[in-house]
């Protein structure tokens, strides 16, 4: 008697290498039906943003090609996941579904709904983390809320699981049900095709992830510890969008880095992988992380409503070159250097006093590496209300940040070319350039480049005054 098929349900684990759900499905020996369901209703507010949707389209195409090399193709659908999976199970006789665990609240709720369907057994497999949530806990068995002790505890564990071999062949369903087709998912922009400017910067898919890791280990990791804070230097891994879409597993990244690099070279990078685990660990135990401050007293902060200031920030027209360079890099490439993410984030919540959730939402829509846990933790950290947060009163000066981390101006000159001809010493504060310097460089403040939309000193004082409300609320709650 023929074995009943199993459904292999992909979500943000779009690869065949070190894919626990795929390995488990293959181990059954049953025919496998690989499936992806675009279910924006289940994701709600956290359905993929525009940049991530563009990436997802290309990642699904490459995953389908990889699966076809194994003997099966990917079926893609748009709709309610429970309804689609139930229909496919009925059409094929499948009784089991294999998928990857997720920490996002909406994913966990969706898995509960699928698991409740009569006649279907849902098997969830190891999440795309170094260690699953609950593996790294305090001595009292509680979740860590600070990264440094989390990192120390993580290092005492056995190394992340070894990377298993990828099956060379999967048995497929004899007559796979018709799907909606990738183009019907509507993931790519049409007119105008704003994503065209991002395409030259990226190679979505597992092969692109493997190439990015090799390039980093061969050419960049030696300079990572000293160069990663300097956006004008190519010292970072560029793996974040590949990790966000599950095109490479963090276990693979960890294992290869350990195998190819001395400990002192590998450790700073591996620590950043652990930060990713920490973010997902927090979201697992604190599902309100994207919406509510971890420090509840920050609900009292007097945030400002200013649509014009928000638009200037989004468009890279604040008058502060390092901030504008970062926001333009984001718009042009779908990505932003991590040091600059901190600078532009600090500017939004502390110079403009706009709510951190506005930045969180903008990043969600414009980042190709948008990840709910990382995004929420990062913005709460910047705003001073989250884990391991920089104190709110630590307010980055965008001029000195630019001068420190982009001293020669390579980053600003690339993304803010209208300032390129200014001398280094005034590049990060063009309003201090002499009239002759501005004329020679073709810079007309208020015309070719904006005046600063806020004064740093005044903005800092206003932010600190707002923080007094937070401290008062904390005292009153005590």
DODRENFI-398897 format. One record per residue (C-alpha): residue number from 1; x, y, z. Coordinates in steps of 0.05 Angstrom, whole numbers, plus 32768, in hexadecimal, padded with zeros to 4 digits. Example, Ala and Ser with C-alpha at 12.3 -4.5 7.8 and 13.67 -1.06 7.14 Angstrom:
<1 <80F6 7FA6 809C>> <2 <8111 7FEB 808F>> 
END
This chain:
<1 <8000 8000 8000>> <2 <801C 8044 7FEC>> <3 <8033 8071 8024>> <4 <8009 80B0 8030>> <5 <802D 80F0 801A>> <6 <8047 8123 804C>> <7 <8043 816E 8043>> <8 <8083 8197 804C>> <9 <806B 81DC 805F>> <10 <809E 8214 8053>> <11 <8098 8259 8072>> <12 <80D9 827E 807F>> <13 <8108 8242 8079>> <14 <8112 8245 802E>> <15 <814B 8215 8022>> <16 <815B 81CB 801B>> <17 <819C 81C9 8043>> <18 <8198 81BE 808F>> <19 <814C 81C1 808A>> <20 <8131 8196 80C4>> <21 <80EA 8195 80AA>> <22 <8101 817D 8066>> <23 <812E 8149 8085>> <24 <80F5 812F 80B0>> <25 <80C6 812C 8075>> <26 <80FA 8107 804B>> <27 <8107 80D6 8083>> <28 <80BF 80BE 8081>> <29 <80CC 809F 803D>> <30 <8088 80BA 8027>> <31 <807B 80E5 7FEA>> <32 <8087 812E 7FFD>> <33 <805E 816A 7FE7>> <34 <8085 81AB 7FF4>> <35 <8056 81E6 7FFE>> <36 <805A 8231 800C>> <37 <801C 8259 8020>> <38 <801B 82A5 801D>> <39 <7FEB 82B4 8057>> <40 <7FEB 82FE 8065>> <41 <7FAC 82F9 808F>> <42 <7FCD 82CA 80C1>> <43 <800A 82F7 80C6>> <44 <7FDD 8334 80D0>> <45 <8006 8373 80DE>> <46 <8046 834C 80D2>> <47 <8039 8332 808C>> <48 <8078 833B 8063>> <49 <8088 8383 8050>> <50 <8097 839A 8009>> <51 <80E2 838D 8008>> <52 <80DB 8349 8029>> <53 <80A4 8335 7FF8>> <54 <80D2 8344 7FBD>> <55 <8108 8318 7FDD>> <56 <80D6 82E2 7FEC>> <57 <80C0 82DE 7FA3>> <58 <8107 82D0 7F8C>> <59 <8117 82A2 7FC6>> <60 <80DA 8277 7FB7>> <61 <80EF 8272 7F6E>> <62 <8134 8259 7F82>> <63 <8117 8229 7FB5>> <64 <80EA 820B 7F80>> <65 <8127 8201 7F53>> <66 <814D 81DF 7F8B>> <67 <8113 81B1 7F9C>> <68 <810B 819D 7F54>> <69 <8153 8185 7F55>> <70 <813D 8157 7F8D>> <71 <8102 813E 7F65>> <72 <80C9 8168 7F7F>> <73 <80AF 81AE 7F72>> <74 <8095 81E4 7FA0>> <75 <804A 81F2 7FA0>> <76 <8038 823A 7FB2>> <77 <7FF5 8255 7FC8>> <78 <7FD5 8295 7FE2>> <79 <7F9F 828F 8017>> <80 <7F8F 8274 805B>> <81 <7FC5 8242 806F>> <82 <7F95 8214 8094>> <83 <7F65 8211 805A>> <84 <7F9C 8206 8026>> <85 <7FBF 81D0 804E>> <86 <7F7D 81AD 805E>> <87 <7F6B 81AE 8014>> <88 <7FAE 8192 7FFF>> <89 <7FAB 815B 8033>> <90 <7F66 8147 801A>> <91 <7F7E 8148 7FD1>> <92 <7FBC 811F 7FDD>> <93 <7FAA 80F3 8018>> <94 <7FE1 8113 8043>> <95 <7FD8 810C 808D>> <96 <8017 812E 80A7>> <97 <8036 8173 809E>> <98 <807F 8183 80AE>> <99 <8093 81CB 80BA>> <100 <80C4 81F6 80E1>> <101 <80B5 8213 8125>> <102 <80AE 825F 8129>> <103 <80B2 8290 8163>> <104 <8084 82C4 8145>> <105 <8041 82C7 816A>> <106 <8019 82C2 8129>> <107 <8041 8285 8112>> <108 <8035 8261 8154>> <109 <7FEB 8270 8151>> <110 <7FE8 8257 8109>> <111 <800B 8217 811C>> <112 <7FD8 820C 8153>> <113 <7FA0 8215 8120>> <114 <7FBF 81E2 80F0>> <115 <7FCC 81B1 8128>> <116 <7F83 81B3 813B>> <117 <7F6B 819A 80F6>> <118 <7F4E 8154 80FC>> <119 <7F75 8121 80D5>> <120 <7FB4 814A 80CF>> <121 <7FF2 8143 80FA>> <122 <8020 817F 80FD>> <123 <806A 8171 810A>> <124 <8093 81AF 811B>> <125 <80DE 81AC 8118>> <126 <8119 81D4 8132>> <127 <8113 821F 8127>> <128 <8146 8245 80FE>> <129 <8170 8256 813B>> <130 <81B1 823E 815A>> <131 <8187 8224 8195>> <132 <813C 8220 819D>> <133 <811A 8250 81CE>> <134 <811E 8233 8214>> <135 <8162 8213 8208>> <136 <8189 8250 8223>> <137 <816C 8261 8267>> <138 <8183 827D 82A9>> <139 <8196 8251 82E3>> <140 <8150 825B 82FC>> <141 <8133 8242 82BB>> <142 <8119 8286 82A5>> <143 <8126 82AC 8264>> <144 <8161 82DB 825F>> <145 <814F 8325 8254>> <146 <8196 833D 824C>> <147 <81C3 8327 8213>> <148 <8208 8320 8236>> <149 <81F4 82E9 8267>> <150 <81CB 82C9 822F>> <151 <820B 82C7 8204>> <152 <8234 82AB 823D>> <153 <8201 8274 824A>> <154 <81FB 8263 8200>> <155 <8246 8257 81FB>> <156 <8243 8223 8232>> <157 <8214 81F7 8209>> <158 <8229 81C2 81D8>> <159 <8234 81E0 8192>> <160 <81F6 81E7 8167>> <161 <81E2 81A6 8146>> <162 <820D 818D 810D>> <163 <81F5 819C 80C6>> <164 <81D8 815D 80A7>> <165 <81DF 8148 805F>> <166 <81A8 815F 802F>> <167 <817F 8128 800F>> <168 <8191 811C 7FC7>> <169 <814B 8107 7FB4>> <170 <8104 8111 7FCD>> <171 <80C9 80E7 7FB8>> <172 <8092 8113 7F9D>> <173 <8047 810E 7F99>> <174 <8033 80EC 7F58>> <175 <8002 8123 7F44>> <176 <800F 8162 7F6B>> <177 <7FD2 818F 7F73>> <178 <7FD1 81CE 7F49>> <179 <7FEC 820C 7F6C>> <180 <7FE1 8256 7F64>> <181 <8025 8263 7F44>> <182 <805B 8292 7F5E>> <183 <8045 82CF 7F36>> <184 <7FFF 82CA 7F53>> <185 <801A 82D6 7F99>> <186 <8026 831F 7F84>> <187 <8067 8326 7FAA>> <188 <808D 8352 7F79>> <189 <807C 839B 7F6C>> <190 <8062 83AB 7F26>> <191 <8060 83F4 7F13>> <192 <808A 8416 7F2A>> <193 <80BB 83DE 7F35>> <194 <80DE 83FC 7F71>> <195 <8101 83BA 7F7F>> <196 <812B 83BF 7F40>> <197 <815D 83EA 7F66>> <198 <8166 83B4 7F9B>> <199 <8171 837A 7F6C>> <200 <81BB 8388 7F5B>> <201 <81CD 8384 7FA5>> <202 <81B2 833F 7FB4>> <203 <81AD 82F6 7F9E>> <204 <8171 82D9 7FC3>> <205 <8170 828E 7FCF>> <206 <819A 8258 7FEF>> <207 <81D2 825C 7FBC>> <208 <81D7 82A8 7FC8>> <209 <81DA 829B 8013>> <210 <8212 8268 800B>> <211 <8239 8298 7FDF>> <212 <8230 82D1 8011>> <213 <824A 82A6 804A>> <214 <8286 828F 8022>> <215 <8296 82D6 800D>> <216 <8292 82EE 8054>> <217 <82BE 82B6 8070>> <218 <82F0 82BC 8038>> <219 <82F5 8308 8032>> <220 <82D5 832E 806C>> <221 <82D2 830B 80AF>> <222 <831B 831C 80C0>> <223 <8306 8366 80BF>> <224 <82C2 835A 80E0>> <225 <82D2 836D 8128>> <226 <82F2 83B0 8116>> <227 <82CD 83BF 80D6>> <228 <8285 83AD 80E4>> <229 <8275 83F1 8102>> <230 <828D 8417 80C5>> <231 <8257 8419 808F>> <232 <8287 842F 8059>> <233 <82AE 83ED 8061>> <234 <8296 83AA 8046>> <235 <82A1 8383 8087>> <236 <825D 8365 8095>> <237 <8241 8322 807F>> <238 <8203 833A 8059>> <239 <81E2 82F9 8071>> <240 <81A7 8318 8096>> <241 <8174 8314 805D>> <242 <8189 82CC 804F>> <243 <8180 82BB 8098>> <244 <813E 82DF 809C>> <245 <8122 82B5 8063>> <246 <8142 8275 807B>> <247 <816E 826D 803E>> <248 <81A7 8257 806B>> <249 <81A2 823E 80B2>> <250 <81C7 8261 80EB>> <251 <81E2 821C 80FE>> <252 <8204 8217 80BA>> <253 <8220 825D 80C1>> <254 <823A 824D 8107>> <255 <8259 820A 80F2>> <256 <827D 8226 80B5>> <257 <8296 8262 80D9>> <258 <82B2 8237 8111>> <259 <82D2 8207 80DF>> <260 <82F4 823C 80B5>> <261 <8308 8273 80E6>> <262 <8332 8277 8125>> <263 <830A 8283 8165>> <264 <8320 82CB 816D>> <265 <830A 82DB 8126>> <266 <82C9 82B4 8129>> <267 <82B0 82CA 816E>> <268 <8299 8312 815E>> <269 <826F 82F9 8124>> <270 <8253 82BD 814A>> <271 <823F 82ED 8181>> <272 <8213 8311 814F>> <273 <81F3 82CF 813C>> <274 <81E4 82C6 8186>> <275 <81C3 830B 8186>> <276 <8193 82F0 8151>> <277 <8183 82B5 817E>> <278 <8179 82E4 81B9>> <279 <8146 830E 8191>> <280 <811E 82D0 817F>> <281 <8124 82B7 81C7>> <282 <8105 82F8 81DF>> <283 <80CC 82F7 81AD>> <284 <80BC 82AF 81C0>> <285 <80B5 82C1 8209>> <286 <809A 8308 81FE>> <287 <8069 8305 81C4>> <288 <8056 834F 81CD>> <289 <809E 8364 81BE>> <290 <808C 8385 817A>> <291 <8056 83AF 8199>> <292 <8062 83BD 81E3>> <293 <80A0 83D8 8206>> <294 <80C3 83A5 8232>> <295 <80CB 83DD 8264>> <296 <8082 83F0 8270>> <297 <8093 8435 828B>> <298 <80A4 8449 8243>> <299 <8059 8449 8234>> <300 <805B 848D 8256>> <301 <808E 84AB 8225>> <302 <8071 84E9 8202>> <303 <807C 84D4 81BA>> <304 <8071 8509 8184>> <305 <8043 8505 8147>> <306 <8067 8526 810D>> <307 <8059 850A 80C8>> <308 <8089 853B 80A6>> <309 <80C3 8526 80D2>> <310 <80B3 84DD 80C7>> <311 <80B1 84E6 807C>> <312 <80F4 850C 807D>> <313 <8113 84D2 80A4>> <314 <80F6 849E 8076>> <315 <810F 84C2 8037>> <316 <8154 84D1 8052>> <317 <8148 851C 8054>> <318 <8158 852C 809D>> <319 <8194 8559 808F>> <320 <81C2 852A 80B6>> <321 <81ED 8506 8082>> <322 <81FA 84C4 80A7>> <323 <81AF 84BD 80B6>> <324 <819C 84CE 806E>> <325 <81D0 849E 8052>> <326 <81B3 8465 807B>> <327 <816B 8472 8067>> <328 <817E 8477 801E>> <329 <81A7 8437 8022>> <330 <8169 8416 803E>> <331 <813D 8431 8006>> <332 <816E 8420 7FCE>> <333 <8185 83DB 7FE6>> <334 <8151 83C1 8017>> <335 <8187 83BD 804D>> <336 <81AD 83EA 807D>> <337 <81EF 83E3 80A1>> <338 <81E4 83CF 80E9>> <339 <820B 8409 8108>> <340 <81E2 8439 80DE>> <341 <81A1 8417 80F3>> <342 <81B2 842C 813A>> <343 <81C1 8473 8124>> <344 <8182 847E 80FB>> <345 <8159 845B 8131>> <346 <8174 8488 8167>> <347 <8166 84C4 813C>> <348 <811D 84B0 8132>> <349 <810D 84A1 817B>> <350 <813A 84D4 819D>> <351 <8144 850F 816E>> <352 <80FE 850D 8150>> <353 <80DD 84EA 818B>> <354 <80B3 84C0 815C>> <355 <809A 847D 8176>> <356 <80C9 8443 816C>> <357 <8090 841B 814D>> <358 <8090 844B 8112>> <359 <80D9 8438 8104>> <360 <80C9 83EF 8110>> <361 <8091 83F2 80DC>> <362 <80BC 8417 80A9>> <363 <80F5 83E5 80B0>> <364 <80C3 83AC 80AA>> <365 <80AB 83C5 8067>> <366 <80EE 83DA 804A>> <367 <8121 83A6 8063>> <368 <812F 8367 803B>> <369 <8146 8348 807C>> <370 <8107 835C 80A3>> <371 <8102 832C 80DE>> <372 <80CE 8337 8113>> <373 <80F9 8324 814E>> <374 <8137 834A 8138>> <375 <810F 8387 8123>> <376 <80E7 838C 8163>> <377 <8124 8380 8190>> <378 <814E 83B2 8169>> <379 <811C 83EA 816D>> <380 <810E 83DF 81B7>> <381 <8159 83DF 81C3>> <382 <8160 8421 819E>> <383 <8125 8440 81C2>> <384 <8141 842D 8206>> <385 <8103 8404 8219>> <386 <811B 83BE 8207>> <387 <814E 8389 821A>> <388 <8195 839E 8226>> <389 <817F 83E2 820F>> <390 <81AC 841D 8206>> <391 <8194 844E 823B>> <392 <8163 8480 821E>> <393 <818F 84B9 8234>> <394 <81C8 849D 8208>> <395 <81B7 84C6 81CA>> <396 <81E2 84BD 818D>> <397 <81FD 84FE 816F>> <398 <81F4 84F1 8124>> <399 <822E 851E 8113>> <400 <8261 84FD 8141>> <401 <8246 84B8 812E>> <402 <8253 84C8 80E5>> <403 <8298 84E4 80F3>> <404 <82AA 84A7 811C>> <405 <8290 846F 80F1>> <406 <8294 848F 80AB>> <407 <82D1 84BB 80B6>> <408 <82E4 84BE 806C>> <409 <829C 84C4 8056>> <410 <829B 8489 8027>> <411 <8255 8474 803E>> <412 <8236 84B9 803E>> <413 <8255 84CC 7FFB>> <414 <8238 848D 7FDC>> <415 <81F1 8495 7FF5>> <416 <81ED 84E1 7FFA>> <417 <8213 84F3 7FBA>> <418 <81FC 853C 7FBC>> <419 <822E 8546 7FF5>> <420 <8266 851E 7FD6>> <421 <8293 8559 7FC6>> <422 <8294 8575 800C>> <423 <82D5 856E 8034>> <424 <82D6 8536 8067>> <425 <82D7 8564 80A3>> <426 <8294 8584 8092>> <427 <8273 854A 806D>> <428 <824C 8532 80AA>> <429 <8235 8579 80BC>> <430 <822F 859E 807A>> <431 <820F 85DA 809B>> <432 <8253 85EA 80B9>> <433 <8275 85ED 8075>> <434 <8288 8632 805D>> <435 <8261 8652 8025>> <436 <829D 8647 7FF8>> <437 <82A1 85FD 8009>> <438 <8258 85F3 7FFC>> <439 <825B 8619 7FBB>> <440 <8297 85F2 7FA3>> <441 <8273 85B0 7FB5>> <442 <8232 85C6 7F95>> <443 <820D 85C1 7FD8>> <444 <81D3 85F0 7FE3>> <445 <81B4 85E4 8027>> <446 <8169 85E5 8024>> <447 <816C 85D6 7FD9>> <448 <819B 859D 7FC5>> <449 <819F 8584 800C>> <450 <8171 8594 8047>> <451 <8182 85BB 8085>> <452 <8180 858F 80C4>> <453 <8138 8584 80D7>> <454 <814A 8588 8121>> <455 <8183 85A6 8149>> <456 <81A9 856F 816C>> <457 <81B2 8594 81AE>> <458 <8169 85AA 81B2>> <459 <8150 8565 819D>> <460 <817B 8544 81D2>> <461 <815E 8571 8208>> <462 <8117 8563 81F1>> <463 <8125 8518 81F2>> <464 <8141 851B 8238>> <465 <8105 8542 824F>> <466 <80D8 850C 8232>> <467 <8101 84D8 8257>> <468 <80F1 84FB 8298>> <469 <80A8 84E6 828D>> <470 <80BF 849E 8288>> <471 <80E6 84A3 82C9>> <472 <80AB 84C4 82EB>> <473 <807E 848C 82D4>> <474 <80AF 8459 82EE>> <475 <80B2 847C 8332>> <476 <8067 8480 8336>> <477 <8060 8436 8326>> <478 <8092 8422 835C>> 
END
